[in-house]
């Protein structure tokens, strides 16, 4: 499987990882920036760009990941429903093979 | 899935647009707060900028939470549909009593295996992939097996019994 195919299938999980990593980097840079400044007024841009933007990115990553999980569940459930709703073959044998 | 839904996703096109817009609004608010904060050292304006940025974060988190709960609701609905099955055309007795709408079980369609303590309909997901035998209801009861609570093979019989006893 080539990289583009993986990217197409797992785009939401890759995006989630990238976003979470970006969020962690932003938070770390924010901490470093705040630590190096003694004045609150000078710290605030770092709090906003590092802390709040980092939390935003972490939340976005978590949303993408959970959304991907829900979509996978949805697909599997749809498959099960379609297989179940398909006309079943009735067997006269006493033992029923119920494999799907 | 209903008409507006994407074929293999639990969300609709409008919902995707909404959640993207909410995230963009939140991002713009955060960036606006950052720019205002960077441009001034006046405490009141810095406080305002921080509030704007925090508001942006709250907007996004709320929007994403609503989006996830919406998806979860759709998945739960489909899961319930898969587990309990569709509602086929029911006999009138089931409609009157409000019981689940399922075909009445017969002796040939109840399945189980010697190691099971429950009996099921053949299409029940709880016996999916398992080697089971079709046995009569009386045989299942003699073996002290209970009806499955997922496929509820006894639902129709309870209705019939209830109506017969008045």
Interface residues (C-beta under 8 A of the other chain):
Chain A: X40 X41 X42 X44 X45 X47 X48 X49 X52 X53 X55 X56 X59 X60 X62 X63 X66 X67 X70 X71 X73 X74 X75 X77 X78 X80 X81 X84 X85 X88 X94 X95 X96 X97 X98 X99 X100
Chain B: X1 X8 X9 X10 X23 X26 X27 X30 X33 X34 X37 X38 X41 X43 X46 X49 X50 X53 X54 X56 X57 X60 X61 X64 X67 X68 X71 X72 X74 X75 X78 X79 X81 X82 X85 X86 X111 X122 X123 X125 X127 X128 X129 X130 X131 X132 X133 X134
